Amino acid sequence: MAHLFLVKDIAFQAGLSTATVDRVLNGRPGVRRQTEMRVKAAIAELEKQQAGAMGSGRMLAIDIVMETPQRFSDAVRAAFEAEMATFLPGIFRCRFHFAEVMKPAELVQLLDRIRLRGTHGIVLKAPDVAEVAAAVARADAAGIPVVTLVTDLPNSARIAYAGADNRAAGETAAYLIGEFLGRDGGKVLVTLSSGRFRGEEEREIGFRRVIRARYPDIGITEISEGHGTDAATGTLAAAALAADPAINAVYSIGGGNRAVLAAFDAAKRPVRVFVAHDLDADNRALLAARRIGFVLHHDLKTDARSAFRAIMSRATALPRAVTPSLSSVEIVTPYNMPAAD
């Protein structure tokens, strides 16, 4: 397996021991196919990062840890890779740890393993629970800066939050749906991936506040714990529709939009207005097909840039810490959808 990298660098990128990587590279027996694929993927990632790296600044290796559906993790990976290739004066190398569902204990174990192995920083999308905050505190005590992404851990030792103003995003969704439904009213199905994420909770709080204050004739039904996956979210949506014939709109905070629409189709129920978050591949297709009306989008590359700057400020001991500004929320329709990167 031809390559130009040190075994320890490949092992770091793949999350494997140097002994395991050495066995793979030298074609020794006793290596699982999955392990071999991880090593090949790590080498490909290193080659891509080396080709795109600019300048001769200090190399900073960081870990991106996220519990999120694959459609969103794909968008995050693309954003970080795009920013990594152009960021100056430092050169970043990212290792990605994505899972659609992780138990808090599994997430904590991963964070502790990264801390013990060593890293220049962690970018984290995780539920706001005490055990995760404790793991962040251990990383900070070890000199490892943690930046939260998209959803915050405000009571933790994280050094910065990179993302949008989630409460304002929820308020914007309420305005769009309230103005669209008007005096006819109705009921909105609000979908969360999980109540454990602070960012989703903030969106819901903002949404409920504006609906209550400005559109009192509109009701709300909430579903949660579908984790943004189609199967679980679709089951929850179908049950909600069966229980309440008044539901005629959707505010999708947590994703699984294809499954939600399929539940409406199966019930032969119309959706008067559907507001979603993030321009991932699924939402682009649904928006283009007019299956959803609005997408509340913020630029993930801006978030990646903010995370890089915050980590660099700690790693290079800048005299003044960098405080990322919140990324702006854009209302995207089928008529102003930006081109895919």
Contacts in CASP RR format, 6 or more apart in sequence:
PFRMAT RR
TARGET T0000
AUTHOR 0000-0000-0000
METHOD contacts of the structure
MODEL  1
MAHLFLVKDIAFQAGLSTATVDRVLNGRPGVRRQTEMRVKAAIAELEKQQ
AGAMGSGRMLAIDIVMETPQRFSDAVRAAFEAEMATFLPGIFRCRFHFAE
VMKPAELVQLLDRIRLRGTHGIVLKAPDVAEVAAAVARADAAGIPVVTLV
TDLPNSARIAYAGADNRAAGETAAYLIGEFLGRDGGKVLVTLSSGRFRGE
EEREIGFRRVIRARYPDIGITEISEGHGTDAATGTLAAAALAADPAINAV
YSIGGGNRAVLAAFDAAKRPVRVFVAHDLDADNRALLAARRIGFVLHHDL
KTDARSAFRAIMSRATALPRAVTPSLSSVEIVTPYNMPAAD
1 24 0 8 1.000
1 25 0 8 1.000
1 27 0 8 1.000
1 39 0 8 1.000
1 40 0 8 1.000
1 43 0 8 1.000
3 10 0 8 1.000
3 25 0 8 1.000
3 43 0 8 1.000
3 46 0 8 1.000
3 47 0 8 1.000
4 47 0 8 1.000
4 50 0 8 1.000
5 43 0 8 1.000
5 46 0 8 1.000
7 18 0 8 1.000
7 21 0 8 1.000
7 22 0 8 1.000
7 25 0 8 1.000
8 18 0 8 1.000
9 46 0 8 1.000
10 21 0 8 1.000
10 25 0 8 1.000
10 39 0 8 1.000
10 42 0 8 1.000
10 43 0 8 1.000
10 46 0 8 1.000
11 17 0 8 1.000
11 18 0 8 1.000
11 20 0 8 1.000
11 21 0 8 1.000
12 61 0 8 1.000
12 95 0 8 1.000
12 117 0 8 1.000
13 42 0 8 1.000
13 43 0 8 1.000
13 45 0 8 1.000
13 46 0 8 1.000
13 93 0 8 1.000
13 95 0 8 1.000
14 21 0 8 1.000
14 38 0 8 1.000
14 39 0 8 1.000
14 41 0 8 1.000
14 42 0 8 1.000
15 38 0 8 1.000
15 42 0 8 1.000
15 95 0 8 1.000
15 117 0 8 1.000
16 35 0 8 1.000
16 38 0 8 1.000
16 39 0 8 1.000
20 31 0 8 1.000
20 35 0 8 1.000
21 39 0 8 1.000
22 28 0 8 1.000
23 30 0 8 1.000
23 31 0 8 1.000
24 31 0 8 1.000
24 35 0 8 1.000
24 36 0 8 1.000
24 39 0 8 1.000
25 39 0 8 1.000
46 93 0 8 1.000
48 81 0 8 1.000
49 84 0 8 1.000
49 85 0 8 1.000
49 93 0 8 1.000
49 94 0 8 1.000
52 84 0 8 1.000
52 85 0 8 1.000
53 84 0 8 1.000
53 85 0 8 1.000
53 91 0 8 1.000
54 85 0 8 1.000
54 86 0 8 1.000
54 87 0 8 1.000
54 88 0 8 1.000
54 91 0 8 1.000
55 88 0 8 1.000
55 89 0 8 1.000
55 90 0 8 1.000
55 91 0 8 1.000
57 88 0 8 1.000
57 89 0 8 1.000
57 90 0 8 1.000
57 91 0 8 1.000
58 90 0 8 1.000
58 91 0 8 1.000
58 315 0 8 1.000
58 316 0 8 1.000
59 90 0 8 1.000
59 91 0 8 1.000
59 92 0 8 1.000
59 93 0 8 1.000
60 90 0 8 1.000
60 91 0 8 1.000
60 92 0 8 1.000
60 93 0 8 1.000
60 120 0 8 1.000
60 121 0 8 1.000
60 311 0 8 1.000
60 312 0 8 1.000
60 315 0 8 1.000
61 92 0 8 1.000
61 93 0 8 1.000
61 94 0 8 1.000
61 95 0 8 1.000
61 119 0 8 1.000
61 120 0 8 1.000
62 92 0 8 1.000
62 93 0 8 1.000
62 94 0 8 1.000
62 95 0 8 1.000
62 119 0 8 1.000
62 120 0 8 1.000
62 121 0 8 1.000
62 122 0 8 1.000
62 123 0 8 1.000
62 311 0 8 1.000
63 94 0 8 1.000
63 95 0 8 1.000
63 96 0 8 1.000
63 97 0 8 1.000
63 114 0 8 1.000
63 119 0 8 1.000
63 121 0 8 1.000
63 122 0 8 1.000
63 123 0 8 1.000
64 76 0 8 1.000
64 77 0 8 1.000
64 80 0 8 1.000
64 94 0 8 1.000
64 95 0 8 1.000
64 96 0 8 1.000
64 97 0 8 1.000
64 98 0 8 1.000
64 122 0 8 1.000
64 123 0 8 1.000
64 149 0 8 1.000
65 97 0 8 1.000
65 107 0 8 1.000
65 110 0 8 1.000
65 111 0 8 1.000
65 114 0 8 1.000
65 122 0 8 1.000
65 123 0 8 1.000
65 124 0 8 1.000
65 125 0 8 1.000
65 126 0 8 1.000
66 72 0 8 1.000
66 73 0 8 1.000
66 76 0 8 1.000
66 96 0 8 1.000
66 97 0 8 1.000
66 98 0 8 1.000
66 99 0 8 1.000
66 124 0 8 1.000
66 125 0 8 1.000
66 126 0 8 1.000
66 149 0 8 1.000
67 99 0 8 1.000
67 100 0 8 1.000
67 101 0 8 1.000
67 102 0 8 1.000
67 107 0 8 1.000
67 125 0 8 1.000
67 126 0 8 1.000
67 127 0 8 1.000
68 76 0 8 1.000
68 98 0 8 1.000
68 100 0 8 1.000
68 125 0 8 1.000
69 100 0 8 1.000
69 193 0 8 1.000
69 227 0 8 1.000
69 228 0 8 1.000
69 229 0 8 1.000
69 255 0 8 1.000
69 256 0 8 1.000
70 98 0 8 1.000
70 100 0 8 1.000
71 280 0 8 1.000
71 281 0 8 1.000
71 282 0 8 1.000
72 278 0 8 1.000
72 280 0 8 1.000
73 96 0 8 1.000
73 98 0 8 1.000
74 280 0 8 1.000
74 281 0 8 1.000
75 278 0 8 1.000
75 279 0 8 1.000
75 280 0 8 1.000
75 281 0 8 1.000
75 300 0 8 1.000
76 125 0 8 1.000
76 149 0 8 1.000
76 300 0 8 1.000
76 304 0 8 1.000
77 96 0 8 1.000
77 98 0 8 1.000
78 300 0 8 1.000
78 341 0 8 1.000
79 299 0 8 1.000
79 300 0 8 1.000
79 301 0 8 1.000
79 303 0 8 1.000
79 304 0 8 1.000
80 94 0 8 1.000
80 96 0 8 1.000
80 123 0 8 1.000
80 304 0 8 1.000
81 94 0 8 1.000
82 301 0 8 1.000
82 304 0 8 1.000
82 341 0 8 1.000
83 301 0 8 1.000
83 304 0 8 1.000
83 305 0 8 1.000
83 308 0 8 1.000
84 91 0 8 1.000
84 92 0 8 1.000
84 93 0 8 1.000
84 94 0 8 1.000
84 304 0 8 1.000
84 308 0 8 1.000
87 305 0 8 1.000
87 308 0 8 1.000
90 312 0 8 1.000
92 308 0 8 1.000
97 110 0 8 1.000
97 114 0 8 1.000
99 106 0 8 1.000
100 227 0 8 1.000
100 228 0 8 1.000
100 229 0 8 1.000
101 227 0 8 1.000
101 229 0 8 1.000
102 110 0 8 1.000
104 127 0 8 1.000
104 129 0 8 1.000
104 131 0 8 1.000
104 132 0 8 1.000
105 131 0 8 1.000
107 126 0 8 1.000
107 127 0 8 1.000
107 132 0 8 1.000
107 135 0 8 1.000
108 131 0 8 1.000
108 132 0 8 1.000
108 134 0 8 1.000
108 135 0 8 1.000
111 122 0 8 1.000
111 124 0 8 1.000
111 132 0 8 1.000
111 135 0 8 1.000
111 136 0 8 1.000
111 138 0 8 1.000
111 139 0 8 1.000
112 135 0 8 1.000
112 138 0 8 1.000
114 122 0 8 1.000
114 139 0 8 1.000
114 144 0 8 1.000
115 135 0 8 1.000
115 138 0 8 1.000
115 139 0 8 1.000
115 142 0 8 1.000
115 144 0 8 1.000
118 144 0 8 1.000
119 144 0 8 1.000
120 144 0 8 1.000
120 311 0 8 1.000
120 315 0 8 1.000
121 139 0 8 1.000
121 144 0 8 1.000
121 145 0 8 1.000
121 146 0 8 1.000
121 147 0 8 1.000
121 311 0 8 1.000
121 314 0 8 1.000
121 315 0 8 1.000
122 139 0 8 1.000
122 144 0 8 1.000
122 145 0 8 1.000
122 146 0 8 1.000
122 147 0 8 1.000
123 146 0 8 1.000
123 147 0 8 1.000
123 148 0 8 1.000
123 149 0 8 1.000
123 162 0 8 1.000
123 307 0 8 1.000
123 311 0 8 1.000
124 136 0 8 1.000
124 146 0 8 1.000
124 147 0 8 1.000
124 148 0 8 1.000
124 149 0 8 1.000
124 153 0 8 1.000
124 158 0 8 1.000
125 148 0 8 1.000
125 149 0 8 1.000
125 150 0 8 1.000
125 151 0 8 1.000
126 132 0 8 1.000
126 148 0 8 1.000
126 151 0 8 1.000
126 153 0 8 1.000
127 194 0 8 1.000
127 195 0 8 1.000
127 196 0 8 1.000
127 197 0 8 1.000
128 151 0 8 1.000
128 152 0 8 1.000
128 153 0 8 1.000
128 154 0 8 1.000
128 155 0 8 1.000
128 196 0 8 1.000
128 197 0 8 1.000
128 198 0 8 1.000
128 201 0 8 1.000
129 196 0 8 1.000
132 153 0 8 1.000
132 156 0 8 1.000
133 153 0 8 1.000
133 155 0 8 1.000
133 156 0 8 1.000
133 157 0 8 1.000
136 146 0 8 1.000
136 153 0 8 1.000
136 156 0 8 1.000
136 157 0 8 1.000
136 158 0 8 1.000
137 156 0 8 1.000
137 157 0 8 1.000
139 146 0 8 1.000
139 157 0 8 1.000
140 146 0 8 1.000
140 157 0 8 1.000
140 158 0 8 1.000
140 159 0 8 1.000
141 157 0 8 1.000
145 159 0 8 1.000
145 310 0 8 1.000
145 311 0 8 1.000
145 314 0 8 1.000
145 315 0 8 1.000
146 156 0 8 1.000
146 157 0 8 1.000
146 158 0 8 1.000
146 159 0 8 1.000
147 158 0 8 1.000
147 159 0 8 1.000
147 160 0 8 1.000
147 161 0 8 1.000
147 162 0 8 1.000
147 306 0 8 1.000
147 307 0 8 1.000
147 310 0 8 1.000
147 311 0 8 1.000
147 324 0 8 1.000
148 156 0 8 1.000
148 158 0 8 1.000
148 160 0 8 1.000
148 161 0 8 1.000
148 162 0 8 1.000
149 161 0 8 1.000
149 162 0 8 1.000
149 163 0 8 1.000
149 303 0 8 1.000
149 307 0 8 1.000
150 162 0 8 1.000
150 163 0 8 1.000
150 164 0 8 1.000
150 199 0 8 1.000
150 303 0 8 1.000
151 166 0 8 1.000
151 197 0 8 1.000
151 198 0 8 1.000
151 199 0 8 1.000
151 200 0 8 1.000
152 158 0 8 1.000
152 161 0 8 1.000
152 198 0 8 1.000
152 199 0 8 1.000
153 198 0 8 1.000
154 161 0 8 1.000
154 198 0 8 1.000
159 310 0 8 1.000
159 314 0 8 1.000
159 321 0 8 1.000
160 306 0 8 1.000
160 307 0 8 1.000
160 310 0 8 1.000
160 321 0 8 1.000
160 322 0 8 1.000
160 323 0 8 1.000
160 324 0 8 1.000
161 324 0 8 1.000
162 303 0 8 1.000
162 304 0 8 1.000
162 306 0 8 1.000
162 307 0 8 1.000
162 310 0 8 1.000
162 324 0 8 1.000
162 327 0 8 1.000
163 298 0 8 1.000
163 302 0 8 1.000
163 303 0 8 1.000
163 306 0 8 1.000
163 324 0 8 1.000
163 326 0 8 1.000
163 327 0 8 1.000
164 298 0 8 1.000
164 326 0 8 1.000
164 327 0 8 1.000
164 328 0 8 1.000
164 329 0 8 1.000
165 326 0 8 1.000
165 329 0 8 1.000
166 198 0 8 1.000
166 199 0 8 1.000
166 200 0 8 1.000
166 202 0 8 1.000
166 203 0 8 1.000
167 202 0 8 1.000
167 203 0 8 1.000
167 205 0 8 1.000
167 206 0 8 1.000
168 206 0 8 1.000
168 329 0 8 1.000
169 203 0 8 1.000
169 277 0 8 1.000
169 296 0 8 1.000
169 298 0 8 1.000
169 329 0 8 1.000
170 202 0 8 1.000
170 203 0 8 1.000
170 204 0 8 1.000
170 205 0 8 1.000
170 206 0 8 1.000
170 207 0 8 1.000
170 210 0 8 1.000
170 251 0 8 1.000
170 253 0 8 1.000
170 296 0 8 1.000
171 206 0 8 1.000
171 207 0 8 1.000
171 209 0 8 1.000
171 210 0 8 1.000
172 296 0 8 1.000
172 329 0 8 1.000
172 331 0 8 1.000
173 203 0 8 1.000
173 207 0 8 1.000
173 251 0 8 1.000
173 275 0 8 1.000
173 294 0 8 1.000
173 296 0 8 1.000
174 206 0 8 1.000
174 207 0 8 1.000
174 208 0 8 1.000
174 209 0 8 1.000
174 210 0 8 1.000
174 211 0 8 1.000
174 214 0 8 1.000
174 215 0 8 1.000
174 251 0 8 1.000
175 210 0 8 1.000
175 214 0 8 1.000
176 273 0 8 1.000
176 275 0 8 1.000
176 294 0 8 1.000
176 331 0 8 1.000
177 188 0 8 1.000
177 211 0 8 1.000
177 215 0 8 1.000
177 218 0 8 1.000
177 249 0 8 1.000
177 251 0 8 1.000
177 273 0 8 1.000
177 275 0 8 1.000
178 185 0 8 1.000
178 211 0 8 1.000
178 214 0 8 1.000
178 215 0 8 1.000
178 218 0 8 1.000
180 249 0 8 1.000
180 272 0 8 1.000
180 273 0 8 1.000
181 215 0 8 1.000
181 218 0 8 1.000
181 248 0 8 1.000
181 249 0 8 1.000
181 272 0 8 1.000
181 273 0 8 1.000
182 215 0 8 1.000
183 217 0 8 1.000
185 215 0 8 1.000
185 217 0 8 1.000
185 218 0 8 1.000
185 219 0 8 1.000
186 217 0 8 1.000
186 218 0 8 1.000
186 219 0 8 1.000
186 246 0 8 1.000
186 247 0 8 1.000
186 248 0 8 1.000
186 249 0 8 1.000
187 218 0 8 1.000
187 219 0 8 1.000
187 220 0 8 1.000
187 221 0 8 1.000
187 244 0 8 1.000
187 246 0 8 1.000
187 247 0 8 1.000
187 248 0 8 1.000
187 249 0 8 1.000
188 211 0 8 1.000
188 218 0 8 1.000
188 219 0 8 1.000
188 220 0 8 1.000
188 221 0 8 1.000
188 247 0 8 1.000
188 249 0 8 1.000
188 250 0 8 1.000
188 251 0 8 1.000
189 221 0 8 1.000
189 222 0 8 1.000
189 223 0 8 1.000
189 237 0 8 1.000
189 240 0 8 1.000
189 241 0 8 1.000
189 247 0 8 1.000
189 249 0 8 1.000
189 250 0 8 1.000
189 251 0 8 1.000
189 260 0 8 1.000
190 204 0 8 1.000
190 207 0 8 1.000
190 220 0 8 1.000
190 221 0 8 1.000
190 222 0 8 1.000
190 223 0 8 1.000
190 250 0 8 1.000
190 251 0 8 1.000
190 253 0 8 1.000
191 222 0 8 1.000
191 223 0 8 1.000
191 224 0 8 1.000
191 233 0 8 1.000
191 236 0 8 1.000
191 237 0 8 1.000
191 250 0 8 1.000
191 251 0 8 1.000
191 252 0 8 1.000
191 253 0 8 1.000
191 254 0 8 1.000
191 255 0 8 1.000
191 256 0 8 1.000
191 260 0 8 1.000
192 200 0 8 1.000
192 204 0 8 1.000
192 222 0 8 1.000
192 223 0 8 1.000
192 224 0 8 1.000
192 225 0 8 1.000
192 253 0 8 1.000
192 254 0 8 1.000
193 200 0 8 1.000
193 224 0 8 1.000
193 225 0 8 1.000
193 226 0 8 1.000
193 227 0 8 1.000
193 228 0 8 1.000
193 233 0 8 1.000
193 253 0 8 1.000
193 254 0 8 1.000
193 255 0 8 1.000
194 200 0 8 1.000
194 224 0 8 1.000
194 225 0 8 1.000
194 226 0 8 1.000
194 227 0 8 1.000
195 201 0 8 1.000
195 224 0 8 1.000
195 225 0 8 1.000
200 253 0 8 1.000
200 254 0 8 1.000
203 253 0 8 1.000
203 277 0 8 1.000
204 222 0 8 1.000
204 253 0 8 1.000
207 220 0 8 1.000
207 251 0 8 1.000
207 253 0 8 1.000
208 220 0 8 1.000
211 218 0 8 1.000
211 219 0 8 1.000
211 220 0 8 1.000
218 249 0 8 1.000
219 246 0 8 1.000
221 240 0 8 1.000
221 244 0 8 1.000
221 247 0 8 1.000
223 233 0 8 1.000
223 236 0 8 1.000
223 237 0 8 1.000
223 239 0 8 1.000
223 240 0 8 1.000
224 236 0 8 1.000
225 232 0 8 1.000
225 236 0 8 1.000
226 232 0 8 1.000
226 233 0 8 1.000
226 236 0 8 1.000
227 233 0 8 1.000
228 254 0 8 1.000
228 255 0 8 1.000
228 256 0 8 1.000
229 256 0 8 1.000
230 256 0 8 1.000
230 258 0 8 1.000
230 259 0 8 1.000
231 259 0 8 1.000
233 254 0 8 1.000
233 255 0 8 1.000
233 256 0 8 1.000
233 259 0 8 1.000
233 260 0 8 1.000
234 256 0 8 1.000
234 259 0 8 1.000
234 260 0 8 1.000
234 262 0 8 1.000
234 263 0 8 1.000
237 259 0 8 1.000
237 260 0 8 1.000
237 263 0 8 1.000
237 264 0 8 1.000
238 263 0 8 1.000
238 266 0 8 1.000
238 267 0 8 1.000
240 247 0 8 1.000
241 247 0 8 1.000
241 263 0 8 1.000
241 264 0 8 1.000
241 267 0 8 1.000
241 269 0 8 1.000
242 267 0 8 1.000
247 269 0 8 1.000
248 269 0 8 1.000
248 270 0 8 1.000
248 271 0 8 1.000
248 272 0 8 1.000
249 271 0 8 1.000
249 272 0 8 1.000
249 273 0 8 1.000
249 274 0 8 1.000
250 260 0 8 1.000
250 271 0 8 1.000
250 273 0 8 1.000
250 274 0 8 1.000
250 275 0 8 1.000
250 276 0 8 1.000
251 275 0 8 1.000
252 260 0 8 1.000
252 274 0 8 1.000
252 275 0 8 1.000
252 276 0 8 1.000
252 277 0 8 1.000
252 292 0 8 1.000
253 277 0 8 1.000
254 277 0 8 1.000
255 276 0 8 1.000
255 277 0 8 1.000
256 282 0 8 1.000
257 274 0 8 1.000
257 276 0 8 1.000
257 282 0 8 1.000
257 283 0 8 1.000
257 286 0 8 1.000
257 292 0 8 1.000
258 282 0 8 1.000
258 286 0 8 1.000
261 271 0 8 1.000
261 274 0 8 1.000
261 286 0 8 1.000
261 291 0 8 1.000
261 292 0 8 1.000
264 270 0 8 1.000
264 271 0 8 1.000
273 293 0 8 1.000
273 294 0 8 1.000
274 291 0 8 1.000
274 292 0 8 1.000
274 293 0 8 1.000
274 294 0 8 1.000
275 292 0 8 1.000
275 293 0 8 1.000
275 294 0 8 1.000
275 295 0 8 1.000
275 296 0 8 1.000
276 283 0 8 1.000
276 286 0 8 1.000
276 292 0 8 1.000
276 294 0 8 1.000
276 295 0 8 1.000
276 296 0 8 1.000
277 283 0 8 1.000
277 295 0 8 1.000
277 296 0 8 1.000
277 297 0 8 1.000
278 295 0 8 1.000
278 296 0 8 1.000
278 297 0 8 1.000
279 287 0 8 1.000
279 295 0 8 1.000
279 297 0 8 1.000
279 332 0 8 1.000
279 337 0 8 1.000
279 338 0 8 1.000
283 292 0 8 1.000
283 295 0 8 1.000
284 337 0 8 1.000
284 340 0 8 1.000
286 292 0 8 1.000
287 293 0 8 1.000
287 295 0 8 1.000
287 332 0 8 1.000
287 333 0 8 1.000
287 334 0 8 1.000
287 337 0 8 1.000
288 334 0 8 1.000
288 337 0 8 1.000
290 334 0 8 1.000
293 333 0 8 1.000
293 334 0 8 1.000
294 331 0 8 1.000
294 332 0 8 1.000
294 333 0 8 1.000
295 331 0 8 1.000
295 332 0 8 1.000
295 337 0 8 1.000
296 329 0 8 1.000
296 330 0 8 1.000
296 331 0 8 1.000
296 332 0 8 1.000
297 329 0 8 1.000
297 330 0 8 1.000
297 332 0 8 1.000
298 327 0 8 1.000
298 328 0 8 1.000
298 329 0 8 1.000
298 330 0 8 1.000
299 327 0 8 1.000
299 328 0 8 1.000
299 330 0 8 1.000
302 327 0 8 1.000
303 324 0 8 1.000
303 327 0 8 1.000
306 322 0 8 1.000
306 324 0 8 1.000
306 325 0 8 1.000
306 327 0 8 1.000
307 324 0 8 1.000
309 322 0 8 1.000
309 324 0 8 1.000
310 321 0 8 1.000
310 322 0 8 1.000
310 323 0 8 1.000
310 324 0 8 1.000
312 318 0 8 1.000
312 322 0 8 1.000
313 320 0 8 1.000
313 321 0 8 1.000
313 322 0 8 1.000
314 321 0 8 1.000
332 338 0 8 1.000
END
